[in-house]
Amino acid sequence: MRIDAYNQISQLYQASKPKKITKKSEATVKEQYTVSSKGQDYQTAKKALAAAPDIREEKVAALKEQIASGSYNVSAQEIADSVVSKFFDSSI
């Protein structure tokens, strides 16, 4: 039996002392991101939409006034055209 081979094998299986791990500075790496022009346009449109009111009060007031005075008339043809066009737009 070769003793030097036995010594090499025993050295492989001996517990080695743990090495100290130095902690690297976390502030050295900074992540950056950029937003595409399409994304910037989307953000601008989203902000503008959020700032706009849900109900256009001036238009509602004008329609209420027309209904109250009896001058608001819509033809049946206009209503039918609107319903049909919305149906075909949503089914595509």
ABEGO torsion letter per residue (X at the ends): XBAAAAAAAAAAABBBBBBBBBBBBAAABBBBBBBBAAAAAAAAAAAAAAABBABBAAAAAAAAAAAAAGABBBBAAAAAAAAAAAAAAAAX
